[in-house]
């Protein structure tokens, strides 16, 4: 009897489109709210487990859009962790589902996060385009709390892209629109950050104080509190209130330690700010300590953390792969039922292959375009870092010319970082006069350094030192 009643209930549920729709809406709202809660609080394990559980629920009720939301949530997580390759795989899976969906809210969510992904890859035009798509889709949805939450994120991203394109008035307008939809202080952080960059300290202080007070009132050490404390610290540095800057930045570092499994990219900014504080206070020992921490954070790129995350993501992908295999078995069984089924399946498979081929061609063209742009921009960025005597210069140069660094260390393994940085400037064809100006040393000192480098690398006296580095790979 119990089995019979269960079958009847399942049948009634499947025949009632309203109950199905209500369940899916409840699924969406619950998933997105909990995901955002865990993301802001930096609870990595809870966020991953949440999406794994909801993926399994979506699979049981054959809710493909629900699976797409899980893919998007995990793709967003991997963006924050600078794990872009994994993000792209998850985005592809989500888009494959949403291409056949008519849910405007889900598509708005996808394009909003995908726009952020493209911004991280420095494809500003694409980021702006995709966020525009998100705006178009969100306007087609009915009013709800979920819509307002998503609209806040879309407005915030739109503002950042407009500011990047130097459309400052429009960008500020979108920041104010976002502020009306969210009372956590996040919008005030973004506004103060923007105003501070434009050297308006009084207005910046007004907004960051509001954000900082809201964060303290909430008494929650999450991503918003992390943002507020960091921006407040940077304001205090600019205002030469170094003791206050030290206090809030140390607090930011404490929050960072708790949330870094989601906000991994924040540490290096806080380290660099603390370096500035202790330099201004004359504490050379602490300034050097945070400079080292900053440099290590830049070069390390959280290798061990990403290894753990990749393992979790692979586990999730394995589950989805099993789902695909089971679906394939089901399709094969259907094929055996009739010749007509086989024909339809063949036509369906052919259309999918066509789409995949077209997609592959488009991705290949975009990949080549991105590669060329990154190479061009990267060389100029490295040159700018050298001109500004930035501590990141050697790390970025090492990433761009790993074989050259390895060749130098093969010739002389005892070369110090300062000597490698000097070799890097020679490789970039900076003149002695330029090197002296950028590194704040005398021209005579540059000549002495060249002489020592010749000795350490066994460069003959008759060999032009620039030719030597040009030929060295």
C-alpha positions in Angstrom: 0.0 0.0 0.0 2.8 2.4 0.9 4.5 1.8 -2.4 1.2 2.4 -4.2 0.7 5.7 -2.4 4.2 6.8 -3.2 3.6 6.1 -6.9 0.3 8.0 -6.8 2.1 11.0 -5.1 4.9 11.0 -7.6 2.4 10.8 -10.5 0.3 13.7 -9.0 3.4 15.8 -8.5 4.7 15.2 -12.0 1.2 16.1 -13.5 0.9 19.3 -11.6 3.0 22.0 -13.4 2.2 24.6 -10.7 3.7 22.5 -7.9 6.7 21.7 -10.1 7.2 25.4 -10.8 6.8 26.3 -7.1 9.3 23.7 -6.1 11.9 25.0 -8.7 11.4 28.6 -7.5 12.0 27.5 -3.9 15.0 25.5 -5.1 16.5 28.6 -6.8 15.9 31.0 -4.0 17.2 28.6 -1.3 20.3 27.7 -3.3 21.2 31.3 -4.2 20.6 32.7 -0.7 22.7 30.0 1.0 25.4 30.2 -1.6 25.8 34.0 -1.2 25.7 33.6 2.6 28.6 31.1 2.6 30.5 33.0 -0.1 30.4 36.3 1.9 31.3 34.5 5.2 34.2 32.7 3.5 32.9 29.2 4.4 34.5 27.3 1.5 33.6 23.7 2.7 30.0 24.7 3.3 29.7 26.3 -0.1 31.1 23.3 -2.0 28.9 20.9 -0.1 25.9 23.0 -0.6 26.2 23.0 -4.3 27.0 19.3 -4.4 23.8 18.5 -2.4 21.7 20.8 -4.6 23.2 19.3 -7.8 22.0 15.9 -6.6 18.5 17.3 -5.8 18.3 18.8 -9.3 19.3 15.5 -10.8 16.6 13.6 -8.9 13.8 15.9 -10.2 15.4 16.3 -13.7 15.8 20.0 -13.1 18.7 20.9 -15.6 18.6 24.6 -14.8 19.2 23.8 -11.1 22.4 22.0 -12.2 23.4 25.1 -14.2 23.1 27.3 -11.1 25.4 24.9 -9.2 27.9 25.1 -12.1 27.8 29.0 -12.0 28.2 29.1 -8.2 31.3 27.0 -8.3 32.7 28.9 -11.3 32.3 32.1 -9.3 34.2 30.5 -6.4 37.0 29.6 -8.7 37.2 33.1 -10.1 37.8 34.5 -6.5 40.6 31.9 -6.2 42.2 32.9 -9.5 41.6 29.3 -10.8 40.4 30.4 -14.2 40.8 27.1 -16.1 38.4 25.3 -13.8 36.0 28.3 -14.0 35.9 28.0 -17.8 35.0 24.3 -17.7 32.2 25.0 -15.2 30.9 28.0 -17.3 30.9 25.8 -20.4 28.7 23.2 -18.7 26.3 25.9 -17.4 26.0 27.5 -20.8 25.3 24.2 -22.5 22.2 23.8 -20.3 21.1 27.5 -20.4 21.3 27.7 -24.2 18.1 25.6 -24.1 16.5 27.4 -21.1 13.9 30.1 -21.2 14.5 31.3 -17.6 15.7 34.9 -17.8 16.8 35.0 -14.1 19.2 32.1 -14.6 20.6 33.7 -17.8 21.1 37.0 -16.0 23.0 35.2 -13.2 25.2 33.4 -15.8 26.1 36.5 -17.8 26.7 38.6 -14.7 29.3 36.2 -13.3 30.7 35.4 -16.8 31.2 39.1 -17.3 33.3 39.2 -14.1 35.3 36.2 -15.4 36.1 38.0 -18.6 37.2 41.1 -16.6 39.6 39.0 -14.6 41.1 37.9 -18.0 41.3 41.6 -19.0 38.7 41.3 -21.7 37.0 44.5 -20.7 34.9 44.8 -23.9 33.6 41.3 -23.4 32.9 41.9 -19.7 30.9 45.0 -20.5 29.0 43.1 -23.3 28.1 40.1 -21.1 27.0 42.3 -18.2 24.8 44.2 -20.7 23.2 40.8 -21.5 22.6 40.2 -17.8 20.9 43.6 -17.6 18.6 42.7 -20.5 17.6 39.4 -19.0 17.0 40.7 -15.5 14.6 43.3 -16.9 12.4 40.5 -18.2 11.9 39.0 -14.8 9.2 39.7 -12.2 10.0 41.7 -9.1 11.3 39.6 -6.1 14.0 39.6 -3.5 16.1 37.3 -5.7 15.8 39.8 -8.5 16.9 42.7 -6.3 19.9 40.7 -5.0 21.0 39.9 -8.6 20.3 43.4 -9.8 22.6 44.8 -7.1 25.5 42.6 -8.4 24.7 43.6 -12.0 24.7 47.3 -11.2 27.9 47.0 -9.1 29.7 45.2 -12.0 28.3 47.7 -14.6 29.7 50.6 -12.5 33.2 49.0 -12.3 33.3 48.4 -16.1 32.1 51.9 -16.8 34.8 53.4 -14.5 37.4 51.2 -16.2 36.3 52.7 -19.5 36.7 56.2 -17.9 32.9 56.8 -18.0 33.0 58.1 -14.4 29.7 59.9 -14.2 27.7 56.9 -15.5 29.8 54.5 -13.3 29.0 56.6 -10.1 25.3 56.6 -11.1 25.2 52.8 -11.2 27.0 52.6 -7.8 24.3 54.8 -6.3 21.6 52.5 -7.9 23.3 49.5 -6.4 23.4 51.3 -3.0 19.6 51.5 -2.9 19.3 47.8 -3.3 21.8 46.7 -0.6 22.2 47.9 3.0 25.3 45.8 4.0 27.9 48.5 3.3 29.3 46.7 0.2 28.1 49.5 -2.1 29.6 52.2 0.2 32.9 50.3 0.0 32.9 50.4 -3.8 31.9 54.1 -3.9 34.6 55.1 -1.4 37.2 53.1 -3.3 36.2 54.8 -6.5 36.2 58.3 -5.0 39.5 57.7 -3.2 41.1 56.7 -6.5 39.9 60.1 -7.8 41.7 61.9 -4.9 38.5 63.1 -3.1 39.5 62.2 0.4 36.6 63.9 2.2 33.9 62.1 0.3 35.8 58.9 0.4 36.0 59.1 4.2 32.2 59.7 4.4 31.3 56.6 2.5 34.0 54.3 4.0 32.9 55.4 7.5 29.4 54.3 6.7 30.6 50.9 5.4 32.9 50.5 8.3 30.2 51.3 10.9 27.8 48.9 9.2 30.4 46.1 9.3 31.0 46.7 13.0 27.2 46.8 13.8 26.8 43.4 12.0 29.7 42.0 14.0 30.3 39.5 11.2 33.8 38.8 10.0 33.0 38.2 6.3 33.9 39.4 2.9 32.2 42.8 3.4 34.0 43.4 6.7 37.3 42.4 5.0 36.6 44.9 2.2 35.6 47.7 4.6 38.6 47.3 6.9 41.0 47.2 4.0 39.7 50.3 2.3 39.5 52.1 5.7 43.2 51.2 6.3 44.1 52.6 2.9 42.3 55.8 3.7 44.1 56.2 7.0 47.5 55.7 5.2 46.6 58.5 2.7 45.6 60.7 5.7 48.9 59.9 7.5 47.0 58.3 10.5 49.4 55.4 10.6 48.4 54.0 14.0 44.7 53.8 13.0 45.8 52.3 9.7 47.8 49.6 11.5 44.8 48.7 13.7 42.2 48.3 11.0 44.7 46.5 8.6 45.7 44.0 11.3 41.9 43.4 11.8 41.6 42.9 8.1 44.4 40.4 8.1 42.6 38.5 10.9 39.4 38.3 8.8 41.5 37.4 5.8 42.9 34.3 7.6 39.4 33.2 8.3 38.0 33.8 4.8 41.0 33.2 2.6 39.8 29.9 1.2 37.3 32.0 -0.8 39.0 35.4 -0.9 42.5 34.2 -1.5 43.5 37.2 -3.6 43.0 39.7 -0.7 46.1 38.8 1.3 48.7 40.4 -1.0 46.8 43.8 -0.8 46.8 43.8 3.0 50.4 42.8 3.2 51.4 45.7 0.8 49.3 48.2 2.8 50.9 47.1 6.1 54.3 47.4 4.4 53.5 51.0 3.6 52.3 51.6 7.2 55.5 50.4 8.8 57.7 52.2 6.2 56.0 55.4 7.2 56.3 54.6 10.9 60.0 53.9 10.5 59.7 50.2 11.6 62.1 48.7 9.0 61.9 45.2 10.4 58.2 44.9 10.1 58.1 46.7 6.8 60.6 44.2 5.5 58.6 41.3 6.9 55.4 42.4 5.1 57.3 43.1 1.9 58.5 39.5 2.0 55.0 38.3 2.7 53.6 40.4 -0.1 56.3 39.1 -2.6 55.7 35.5 -1.6 51.9 35.9 -1.9 52.3 37.3 -5.4 54.7 34.5 -6.6 53.1 31.6 -4.8 49.6 32.1 -6.2 48.3 29.8 -3.5 49.6 26.6 -5.0 48.8 24.3 -2.1 45.3 25.9 -1.7 44.5 25.4 -5.4 45.6 21.8 -5.2 43.0 21.1 -2.5 40.3 23.1 -4.4 41.1 21.2 -7.6 40.7 18.0 -5.8 37.2 19.1 -4.5 36.3 20.3 -8.0 37.4 17.0 -9.6 35.2 15.1 -7.1 32.3 17.3 -8.1 33.0 16.8 -11.8 33.3 13.0 -11.3 29.7 13.0 -10.0 28.5 15.0 -13.0 30.3 12.6 -15.3 28.5 9.7 -13.7 25.2 11.4 -14.4 26.2 11.9 -18.1 27.1 8.2 -18.4 23.8 7.1 -16.9 22.0 9.4 -19.3 23.9 7.8 -22.2 22.9 4.3 -21.1 19.3 5.5 -21.0 19.5 6.9 -24.5 21.0 3.7 -25.8 18.2 1.7 -24.3 15.7 4.0 -26.0 17.5 3.5 -29.3 16.9 -0.2 -29.2 13.1 0.3 -28.9 12.6 1.5 -32.5 14.3 2.5 -35.7 12.4 5.8 -35.5 14.1 6.5 -32.1 17.5 5.7 -33.6 16.9 8.2 -36.4 15.8 11.0 -34.1 18.8 10.4 -31.8 21.1 10.5 -34.8 19.7 13.8 -35.9 20.0 15.1 -32.4 23.6 14.0 -32.0 24.4 15.5 -35.4 23.0 18.9 -34.4 25.0 18.8 -31.1 28.2 17.9 -33.0 27.6 20.9 -35.3 27.2 23.2 -32.3 30.3 21.9 -30.7 32.4 22.3 -33.8 31.2 25.9 -34.2 31.9 26.5 -30.6 35.3 25.0 -30.8 36.2 27.3 -33.8 34.9 30.4 -31.9 36.8 29.5 -28.8 40.0 28.9 -30.8 39.8 32.3 -32.4 39.1 34.0 -29.0 41.9 32.1 -27.4 44.4 33.3 -30.0 43.1 36.8 -29.8 43.4 36.7 -26.0 46.9 35.3 -26.2 48.1 38.0 -28.5 46.5 40.7 -26.3 47.9 39.3 -23.1 51.4 39.1 -24.6 51.3 42.7 -25.8 49.9 44.0 -22.6 52.2 41.9 -20.4 55.4 43.2 -21.9 54.3 46.8 -21.3 53.2 46.0 -17.8 56.6 44.5 -16.9 58.3 47.6 -18.3 56.1 49.8 -16.2 56.8 47.8 -13.1 60.6 48.2 -13.7 60.2 52.0 -14.3 58.3 52.3 -10.9 60.9 50.1 -9.1 57.9 47.9 -8.0 58.8 44.8 -5.9 56.5 42.8 -8.2 58.8 43.4 -11.2 61.0 40.3 -10.8 58.0 38.0 -10.1 56.2 39.2 -13.3 59.4 39.0 -15.3 60.1 35.5 -14.0 56.6 34.4 -15.2 57.1 35.9 -18.6 60.7 34.7 -19.1 61.1 31.5 -17.0 63.7 29.9 -19.4 65.9 33.0 -19.2 65.9 32.9 -15.3 66.7 29.2 -15.4 69.5 29.8 -17.8 71.0 32.5 -15.6 70.8 30.2 -12.5 72.5 27.4 -14.4 75.4 29.6 -15.2 75.6 30.9 -11.6 73.2 29.4 -9.0 74.3 32.0 -6.4 72.8 34.9 -8.2 70.6 37.0 -5.8 67.2 38.4 -6.5 68.6 41.9 -6.8 71.1 40.6 -9.4 68.4 38.7 -11.3 66.3 41.9 -11.4 69.3 43.9 -12.8 69.7 41.2 -15.5 66.0 41.5 -16.3 66.4 45.2 -16.9 69.3 44.5 -19.2 67.2 42.0 -21.1 64.6 44.7 -21.5 67.3 47.0 -23.0 67.1 49.7 -20.3 70.1 52.0 -20.6 72.5 52.5 -17.7 71.1 56.0 -17.3 67.5 54.7 -17.2 68.5 51.9 -14.7 70.1 54.5 -12.5 67.0 56.8 -12.6 64.5 54.0 -12.0 66.4 52.3 -9.2 67.5 55.5 -7.5 71.2 54.8 -7.7 74.2 56.6 -9.3 75.2 56.0 -12.9 78.7 54.8 -11.6 77.0 52.2 -9.4 75.2 50.8 -12.5 78.5 50.4 -14.3 79.9 48.6 -11.3 76.9 46.3 -11.3 77.5 45.5 -15.0 81.1 44.6 -14.3 80.1 42.3 -11.4 77.4 40.6 -13.6 80.0 40.1 -16.4 82.3 38.3 -13.9 79.5 36.2 -12.3 78.1 35.1 -15.8 81.6 34.8 -17.4 80.7 37.3 -20.2 83.9 38.1 -22.2 84.9 41.7 -22.3 84.6 42.0 -26.0 80.9 40.8 -25.9 78.2 43.4 -25.8 76.2 42.7 -22.6 72.9 43.4 -24.3 73.7 41.0 -27.2 74.5 38.4 -24.5 71.1 38.7 -23.0 69.4 38.8 -26.4 70.9 35.5 -27.3 70.3 33.9 -23.9 67.0 32.0 -23.8 
